[in-house]
């Protein structure tokens, strides 16, 4: 009798933990709230509040993170582990040195042009440096107490056949669109390390779901003058992005990725053929029962989030600047544009050479294509706008973020996936653009 009472009490406590903590996580990551006429998720409001009210503190904090990130490979003695580590360790030091110049406003004039150093430091380094650790705190609520398992059981029949990923990956997909790629990658890396994604699944999710947020999509749409057709732009981008992912998951290099877990056994989600809702609830309660205390969970997540920020920020600063310099001062991307020119020409996109260059420049920074085609014909602007988001992978932020995770994927593999995504997006979105515009 006592055992039954004790079991019921444990189940009730686990049910409350699942419901309350998951609701807090959902609210912080997925519910748009309007504050001071700005509509976005609460997490983004926190970051904006810190940046607006403590600008000097935020800027100094970013510089400290750049410093610690540059030191870390040498402190941990991982800087010369292999050639890639050596290159990235040097780039991290370079990123910190650039950060010092921007922080103290000293250096060559070109570095301080609005679309160069200040853009990287203020629009990417500071926000990402704040959002990743703070986001990791609330990540404890979102994925630590059963919501992942609950969604996993319900979404498995859809996610597995279409994208070859577990049902729980639906959380990553939504997190990127309402939050940011950095938050989505933080979730992916955490779930991967826990053995809930295989190497192949984590690689598909990281390169296929972690696109920029809806709020940044609005900036792209505004730049391109597409806000009058915002709903069409948003939904078509959403559909095309995930359609492209369903195909790249079946192409090299993703299809050849190892389908094993990072640890020996892994923790694959269970497969249920019936009573999905009941089984989803049972899995959630089981996870909530076995979860650590909330403060322990927050500490672990915050530690991992801060480590990730140390990895990401210096590489965003260095690789991002190199990409922007190449885009602005060299013909590299004009030459690369010829790779996509046959596609833009065959697809009869207006101003095909301009569209091709915009497609190539996207790998440096996803916002650059919008600036390049801002005065192009409407169809070209629409197509390039969708490509810049659907391609997902760019050197100023998302690629360093992916390489900073523990997912075993190489830079050449990422570049191949970027090329595949760009070409497939062009093929899918061009007829749609002609049909609706």
Backbone torsions as a table, in degrees:
resi	resn	phi	psi	omega
1	UNK	NA	-48.6	-180.0
2	UNK	-60.9	-36.6	179.0
3	UNK	-63.1	-39.9	178.5
4	UNK	-64.6	-42.0	179.5
5	UNK	-64.4	-44.1	179.6
6	UNK	-62.7	-40.9	179.2
7	UNK	-64.3	-41.7	178.9
8	UNK	-64.0	-40.1	179.0
9	UNK	-63.7	-44.1	178.6
10	UNK	-62.3	-40.8	179.0
11	UNK	-64.8	-41.2	179.3
12	UNK	-64.2	-42.6	178.9
13	UNK	-64.1	-44.8	179.3
14	UNK	-62.8	-39.2	178.4
15	UNK	-62.4	-43.5	179.2
16	UNK	-65.2	-41.8	178.6
17	UNK	-61.5	-45.7	179.4
18	UNK	-59.3	-50.0	-174.9
19	UNK	-68.3	-52.4	-173.4
20	UNK	-67.8	-51.8	-176.6
21	UNK	-66.0	-39.2	178.7
22	UNK	-65.3	-38.8	178.1
23	UNK	-63.8	-38.9	176.6
24	UNK	-62.4	-45.8	179.0
25	UNK	-61.6	-45.5	178.7
26	UNK	-61.2	-43.0	-179.8
27	UNK	-61.9	-44.2	-176.0
28	UNK	-69.4	-33.6	-173.2
29	UNK	-102.2	-27.3	-167.2
30	UNK	-122.5	-12.1	-176.6
31	UNK	-101.4	119.1	177.5
32	UNK	-75.6	133.3	179.8
33	UNK	-127.4	138.5	178.7
34	UNK	-95.5	118.7	175.7
35	UNK	-131.6	128.8	-178.0
36	UNK	51.7	43.6	177.1
37	UNK	67.1	10.1	176.5
38	UNK	-108.9	125.2	-178.7
39	UNK	-104.6	113.0	177.7
40	UNK	-161.2	-179.7	-178.9
41	UNK	-74.1	152.3	-178.3
42	UNK	-53.9	-38.0	179.0
43	UNK	-58.2	-42.4	178.9
44	UNK	-67.4	-35.9	176.4
45	UNK	-61.9	-39.9	179.2
46	UNK	-62.4	-46.2	179.4
47	UNK	-62.1	-44.7	178.8
48	UNK	-62.2	-41.1	179.0
49	UNK	-60.4	-46.1	-179.7
50	UNK	-63.3	-44.4	-178.2
51	UNK	-66.1	-39.8	-176.8
52	UNK	-77.1	-36.3	-174.3
53	UNK	-97.2	-21.8	178.6
54	UNK	-130.1	56.9	-174.3
55	UNK	-61.3	-40.6	-179.3
56	UNK	-68.3	-41.2	178.8
57	UNK	-62.8	-45.2	-179.7
58	UNK	-62.0	-42.3	-179.4
59	UNK	-66.4	-42.7	179.4
60	UNK	-67.2	-41.2	177.5
61	UNK	-58.0	-44.9	179.9
62	UNK	-60.3	-40.4	179.3
63	UNK	-65.3	-40.5	178.3
64	UNK	-63.5	-41.6	177.8
65	UNK	-63.4	-40.6	176.3
66	UNK	-59.7	-43.1	179.4
67	UNK	-63.1	-50.9	-178.8
68	UNK	-63.3	-37.6	178.4
69	UNK	-65.4	-35.8	178.2
70	UNK	-71.4	-34.6	-178.5
71	UNK	-77.1	-35.3	-168.6
72	UNK	-50.5	-47.9	-178.9
73	UNK	-60.3	-32.3	-178.6
74	UNK	-80.0	-35.2	177.3
75	UNK	-67.0	-41.4	-179.4
76	UNK	-84.0	-4.0	-179.5
77	UNK	59.1	36.8	177.5
78	UNK	-105.5	-1.2	-172.2
79	UNK	-63.6	-30.7	-178.0
80	UNK	-113.1	23.8	-179.1
81	UNK	-62.5	-40.4	174.9
82	UNK	-155.1	178.3	-176.1
83	UNK	-63.7	-39.8	-179.8
84	UNK	-64.0	-43.3	177.0
85	UNK	-60.2	-41.1	179.7
86	UNK	-61.7	-47.4	179.9
87	UNK	-61.1	-47.1	-177.2
88	UNK	-70.7	-31.0	176.0
89	UNK	-64.8	-41.9	176.4
90	UNK	-64.6	-42.2	179.6
91	UNK	-63.4	-35.4	179.1
92	UNK	-66.1	-40.9	176.5
93	UNK	-63.8	-43.5	177.5
94	UNK	-60.2	-41.9	178.8
95	UNK	-61.3	-40.5	177.8
96	UNK	-66.0	-42.6	179.9
97	UNK	-62.3	-40.5	176.7
98	UNK	-64.8	-39.6	178.0
99	UNK	-59.6	-41.1	178.0
100	UNK	-60.6	-46.3	-179.0
101	UNK	-59.9	-44.1	-177.8
102	UNK	-70.4	-41.9	-179.1
103	UNK	-61.1	-44.0	-177.5
104	UNK	-93.5	2.9	176.6
105	UNK	55.5	46.3	174.1
106	UNK	-126.3	145.9	179.7
107	UNK	134.5	-176.2	-177.6
108	UNK	-64.6	151.1	-176.2
109	UNK	-59.3	-40.3	-176.2
110	UNK	-61.8	-29.4	-178.5
111	UNK	-65.5	-26.7	-174.9
112	UNK	-100.5	10.2	172.1
113	UNK	-65.2	146.3	-170.3
114	UNK	-53.7	-33.5	-176.1
115	UNK	-95.5	14.7	-179.7
116	UNK	-116.0	-113.3	-176.2
117	UNK	-55.1	-52.4	-179.1
118	UNK	-59.2	-37.4	177.9
119	UNK	-61.4	-48.1	-179.0
120	UNK	-63.6	-45.2	-174.3
121	UNK	-71.7	-47.0	-173.6
122	UNK	-83.3	-35.5	-174.2
123	UNK	-94.9	-19.3	-177.8
124	UNK	-121.9	-56.6	-173.2
125	UNK	-62.3	-51.1	-177.8
126	UNK	-64.6	-52.6	-179.7
127	UNK	-60.2	-43.5	-179.8
128	UNK	-66.7	-39.5	179.2
129	UNK	-62.4	-28.6	178.4
130	UNK	-88.7	-44.5	-171.1
131	UNK	-69.9	-32.2	-177.6
132	UNK	-67.9	-51.8	177.5
133	UNK	-65.3	-43.7	-179.5
134	UNK	-66.1	-41.8	177.3
135	UNK	-61.0	-34.8	-178.9
136	UNK	-66.5	-28.4	177.1
137	UNK	-63.5	-49.6	-177.4
138	UNK	-77.6	-14.5	175.1
139	UNK	-63.3	-29.8	177.3
140	UNK	-58.3	-37.7	179.1
141	UNK	-74.6	-38.8	-172.3
142	UNK	-72.4	-45.0	-172.9
143	UNK	-117.0	4.5	-174.5
144	UNK	-98.5	-9.6	-170.7
145	UNK	-133.2	33.3	168.8
146	UNK	109.9	-16.0	-177.0
147	UNK	-64.4	-38.7	179.5
148	UNK	-60.2	-43.3	-179.2
149	UNK	-69.7	-38.2	-179.9
150	UNK	-63.6	-50.5	178.6
151	UNK	-63.9	-37.6	-177.1
152	UNK	-58.3	-47.0	-179.2
153	UNK	-64.8	-41.4	-177.2
154	UNK	-71.4	-37.6	-172.8
155	UNK	-94.0	-10.1	-177.8
156	UNK	-54.5	-43.2	-179.6
157	UNK	-61.2	-20.9	179.0
158	UNK	-95.8	-49.2	-172.4
159	UNK	-67.6	-43.2	-174.0
160	UNK	-63.2	-50.9	-178.5
161	UNK	-70.7	-30.9	-175.4
162	UNK	-86.4	-49.1	-173.6
163	UNK	-110.8	-1.3	-179.6
164	UNK	61.1	30.0	178.8
165	UNK	-125.0	159.8	179.6
166	UNK	-66.7	161.7	177.9
167	UNK	-59.3	-33.0	-178.6
168	UNK	-64.0	-18.4	179.6
169	UNK	-69.4	-12.6	175.5
170	UNK	-59.2	-31.0	177.9
171	UNK	-62.8	-43.5	177.3
172	UNK	-60.8	-45.2	-176.8
173	UNK	-59.7	-44.6	-179.2
174	UNK	-72.1	-38.4	-177.3
175	UNK	-59.2	-36.3	-178.3
176	UNK	-69.8	-40.5	-177.1
177	UNK	-73.6	-35.1	-179.3
178	UNK	-95.9	-21.0	-179.8
179	UNK	-110.1	-94.8	176.2
180	UNK	-168.7	164.7	179.0
181	UNK	-61.2	-33.9	-178.2
182	UNK	-65.7	-38.4	177.1
183	UNK	-67.8	-44.4	179.5
184	UNK	-60.3	-41.7	179.8
185	UNK	-70.0	-31.9	175.5
186	UNK	-63.0	-44.5	177.5
187	UNK	-62.5	-48.8	-177.7
188	UNK	-57.8	-46.7	-178.0
189	UNK	-63.9	-41.9	-179.6
190	UNK	-64.2	-47.8	-178.0
191	UNK	-66.3	-36.8	177.4
192	UNK	-63.4	-45.7	-179.3
193	UNK	-64.8	-27.8	178.3
194	UNK	-80.1	-1.4	178.0
195	UNK	79.8	21.3	-179.1
196	UNK	-98.4	-8.3	169.2
197	UNK	-123.9	142.9	170.2
198	UNK	-78.2	171.5	177.9
199	UNK	-58.3	-45.0	-179.6
200	UNK	-63.1	-46.2	-179.7
201	UNK	-62.0	-45.1	-179.4
202	UNK	-62.9	-39.2	179.4
203	UNK	-66.6	-40.9	177.4
204	UNK	-62.8	-44.9	-177.4
205	UNK	-66.4	-46.1	-177.2
206	UNK	-63.3	-38.7	-176.4
207	UNK	-95.9	-7.4	-175.1
208	UNK	-118.1	-22.0	-176.6
209	UNK	-112.4	-22.3	-169.4
210	UNK	-85.5	63.1	179.3
211	UNK	-88.4	178.7	-179.3
212	UNK	-71.8	162.2	-175.8
213	UNK	-75.3	166.4	176.5
214	UNK	-59.4	-37.9	-179.2
215	UNK	-62.4	-38.4	178.2
216	UNK	-74.7	-30.4	175.0
217	UNK	-60.7	-35.5	178.3
218	UNK	-63.7	-40.7	178.6
219	UNK	-61.5	-43.4	177.7
220	UNK	-61.6	-46.9	-179.1
221	UNK	-62.0	-40.1	178.9
222	UNK	-64.4	-44.7	179.8
223	UNK	-60.3	-37.1	-178.0
224	UNK	-89.1	-0.8	-179.3
225	UNK	67.6	38.1	-177.1
226	UNK	-108.8	9.4	-176.0
227	UNK	-65.4	-24.2	177.4
228	UNK	-70.4	-16.5	174.9
229	UNK	-124.3	36.5	-175.3
230	UNK	-54.2	-47.8	-177.0
231	UNK	-60.4	-42.2	177.5
232	UNK	-62.7	-46.2	-178.4
233	UNK	-60.6	-46.3	-177.2
234	UNK	-63.6	-52.8	-174.2
235	UNK	-69.0	-36.9	177.3
236	UNK	-66.8	-41.7	176.9
237	UNK	-60.7	-44.9	179.7
238	UNK	-58.7	-50.6	-177.4
239	UNK	-65.2	-46.3	-178.2
240	UNK	-63.8	-41.8	180.0
241	UNK	-56.9	-48.5	-176.9
242	UNK	-78.3	-25.9	173.6
243	UNK	-65.8	-44.8	177.8
244	UNK	-61.1	-41.7	179.3
245	UNK	-61.7	-37.4	179.9
246	UNK	-63.8	-25.7	179.2
247	UNK	-89.3	-44.5	-179.9
248	UNK	-62.1	-27.6	176.5
249	UNK	-62.7	-19.7	-178.0
250	UNK	-106.3	4.7	-179.9
251	UNK	-111.0	160.7	171.2
252	UNK	-65.6	140.3	6.7
253	UNK	-92.2	-9.9	-173.6
254	UNK	-64.7	-38.1	-177.5
255	UNK	-66.5	-22.5	-179.3
256	UNK	-92.2	-1.3	-179.0
257	UNK	-67.3	148.1	-179.0
258	UNK	-65.9	133.5	-178.5
259	UNK	-96.0	27.9	178.1
260	UNK	-99.4	167.2	-179.0
261	UNK	-92.0	160.6	-178.0
262	UNK	-67.5	-32.9	171.3
263	UNK	-103.2	172.0	-169.1
264	UNK	-63.0	-46.9	-172.7
265	UNK	-94.5	-38.1	-176.6
266	UNK	72.9	176.7	179.8
267	UNK	-137.3	67.3	-178.0
268	UNK	-65.3	147.8	-180.0
269	UNK	-72.9	146.1	-178.5
270	UNK	-71.0	154.4	179.4
271	UNK	-108.3	121.0	179.0
272	UNK	-118.6	138.5	-179.0
273	UNK	-96.2	-21.7	-177.3
274	UNK	-144.1	171.7	179.8
275	UNK	48.1	50.6	-174.3
276	UNK	-60.3	-44.8	-176.6
277	UNK	-63.9	-44.8	179.5
278	UNK	-63.6	-45.2	179.9
279	UNK	-68.0	-34.8	176.4
280	UNK	-62.4	-43.9	178.4
281	UNK	-62.1	-45.3	-178.7
282	UNK	-62.4	-41.7	178.4
283	UNK	-64.3	-39.5	179.3
284	UNK	-64.1	-43.9	-179.2
285	UNK	-65.4	-39.4	178.2
286	UNK	-61.4	-44.5	180.0
287	UNK	-65.4	-42.3	179.9
288	UNK	-64.8	-35.8	179.5
289	UNK	-65.1	-37.9	-176.1
290	UNK	-90.6	-3.0	-175.7
291	UNK	-73.3	148.8	175.6
292	UNK	-69.6	171.0	177.6
293	UNK	-61.8	155.6	-173.9
294	UNK	-62.3	-38.6	-177.6
295	UNK	-71.6	-37.4	175.4
296	UNK	-64.1	-42.2	179.7
297	UNK	-64.1	-43.4	179.0
298	UNK	-63.1	-44.2	-179.7
299	UNK	-60.5	-46.5	-179.6
300	UNK	-60.9	-45.4	-179.3
301	UNK	-66.2	-41.1	179.8
302	UNK	-64.3	-41.7	177.8
303	UNK	-60.9	-46.8	179.7
304	UNK	-65.6	-39.0	-179.7
305	UNK	-65.5	-40.2	-179.7
306	UNK	-69.1	-38.6	175.7
307	UNK	-60.1	-41.4	180.0
308	UNK	-65.1	-40.2	177.8
309	UNK	-61.9	-39.6	177.9
310	UNK	-62.0	-35.7	179.1
311	UNK	-74.3	-41.0	-171.5
312	UNK	-76.2	-51.0	-166.5
313	UNK	-57.6	-49.3	-179.3
314	UNK	-62.3	-34.2	-179.0
315	UNK	-75.3	-33.0	173.5
316	UNK	-60.0	-43.4	-176.8
317	UNK	-66.0	-44.8	-175.6
318	UNK	-80.0	-54.6	-178.0
319	UNK	-65.3	-38.7	177.9
320	UNK	-60.1	-44.6	-179.7
321	UNK	-65.9	-42.4	178.7
322	UNK	-59.6	-44.3	179.2
323	UNK	-62.2	-43.6	-179.8
324	UNK	-66.7	-39.2	178.0
325	UNK	-64.1	-45.9	178.3
326	UNK	-60.3	-40.0	-178.1
327	UNK	-68.5	-37.5	-172.8
328	UNK	-90.5	-34.5	-169.6
329	UNK	-115.6	-0.7	-179.8
330	UNK	-131.2	163.1	178.3
331	UNK	-88.2	13.7	-175.3
332	UNK	-53.6	-47.7	-175.7
333	UNK	-78.9	-21.3	171.2
334	UNK	-65.1	-42.1	179.3
335	UNK	-68.2	-44.7	178.5
336	UNK	-61.2	-28.9	179.5
337	UNK	-57.4	-29.8	-179.5
338	UNK	-65.1	-20.9	176.1
339	UNK	-63.6	-40.3	-176.5
340	UNK	-93.4	-11.1	-176.7
341	UNK	-56.7	-43.8	177.8
342	UNK	-57.2	-36.4	-179.7
343	UNK	-70.4	-46.6	-178.6
344	UNK	-67.6	-30.4	179.0
345	UNK	-72.4	-49.3	179.9
346	UNK	-63.0	-37.4	-179.6
347	UNK	-77.7	-2.1	177.1
348	UNK	57.7	42.5	175.9
349	UNK	-77.4	130.6	178.4
350	UNK	-56.4	139.3	-175.3
351	UNK	52.5	62.9	-172.4
352	UNK	-60.6	-34.2	-179.6
353	UNK	-69.6	-39.5	177.4
354	UNK	-64.1	-44.4	178.2
355	UNK	-61.7	-39.9	180.0
356	UNK	-64.6	-43.2	178.4
357	UNK	-64.0	-40.4	178.7
358	UNK	-61.1	-39.0	178.2
359	UNK	-64.7	-38.4	-178.5
360	UNK	-74.2	-35.0	-175.6
361	UNK	-74.1	-16.7	-178.7
362	UNK	-59.3	-31.3	-177.4
363	UNK	-69.1	-21.0	176.5
364	UNK	-76.7	-51.3	-179.4
365	UNK	-158.6	126.1	-170.6
366	UNK	-65.1	-16.3	-179.2
367	UNK	-85.3	-20.4	-176.5
368	UNK	-61.0	-40.9	179.5
369	UNK	-57.3	-37.3	179.5
370	UNK	-63.5	-40.1	178.1
371	UNK	-66.4	-36.9	-176.1
372	UNK	-69.0	-37.6	-174.1
373	UNK	-108.7	18.4	-176.0
374	UNK	-56.6	-27.7	-178.2
375	UNK	-109.6	13.6	-180.0
376	UNK	-79.2	171.2	175.4
377	UNK	-58.4	154.6	-174.1
378	UNK	-56.2	-44.4	-178.5
379	UNK	-61.7	-42.3	178.6
380	UNK	-63.0	-44.0	179.3
381	UNK	-60.9	-44.3	-178.9
382	UNK	-62.7	-48.0	-178.3
383	UNK	-62.4	-47.7	-178.6
384	UNK	-65.1	-37.5	177.2
385	UNK	-59.4	-45.1	178.6
386	UNK	-66.8	-42.7	179.9
387	UNK	-59.8	-43.8	-175.9
388	UNK	-61.0	-27.7	180.0
389	UNK	-92.9	-44.6	-176.1
390	UNK	-68.3	-29.4	179.9
391	UNK	-66.0	-27.4	171.1
392	UNK	68.7	-41.7	-167.5
393	UNK	-96.7	122.4	178.1
394	UNK	-149.3	149.7	-170.2
395	UNK	-73.0	-23.5	-176.3
396	UNK	-73.4	-17.0	179.9
397	UNK	-154.8	-60.5	-168.8
398	UNK	-65.7	-37.9	-179.9
399	UNK	-66.0	-47.9	174.4
400	UNK	-58.2	-36.2	178.7
401	UNK	-62.2	-45.6	-179.8
402	UNK	-64.3	-44.0	-178.9
403	UNK	-68.9	-17.4	178.6
404	UNK	-85.6	-11.8	175.8
405	UNK	-80.2	178.3	179.2
406	UNK	-97.3	13.2	178.1
407	UNK	-76.0	123.2	-177.8
408	UNK	-75.9	87.3	176.4
409	UNK	-137.0	135.6	-173.4
410	UNK	-95.3	163.8	178.8
411	UNK	-62.0	-45.8	176.8
412	UNK	-57.9	-37.7	178.1
413	UNK	-64.1	-41.4	179.3
414	UNK	-62.3	-42.7	-179.7
415	UNK	-64.3	-39.6	176.9
416	UNK	-62.7	-44.1	179.8
417	UNK	-63.4	-40.7	177.6
418	UNK	-59.1	-45.3	179.3
419	UNK	-60.9	-46.2	179.0
420	UNK	-59.8	-44.9	-177.5
421	UNK	-65.3	-40.2	-179.2
422	UNK	-64.3	-48.0	-179.0
423	UNK	-64.1	-46.2	-179.4
424	UNK	-63.0	-39.5	178.2
425	UNK	-62.6	-44.6	176.7
426	UNK	-56.8	-45.1	-177.9
427	UNK	-64.6	-40.3	-177.3
428	UNK	-78.6	-41.9	-170.6
429	UNK	-82.5	-26.9	-176.2
430	UNK	-61.3	-50.7	177.5
431	UNK	-63.2	-32.9	178.1
432	UNK	-64.4	-44.1	179.9
433	UNK	-60.0	-45.0	178.5
434	UNK	-64.0	-32.0	-177.0
435	UNK	-74.9	-36.9	-171.9
436	UNK	-101.8	-17.2	-174.4
437	UNK	-100.5	NA	NA
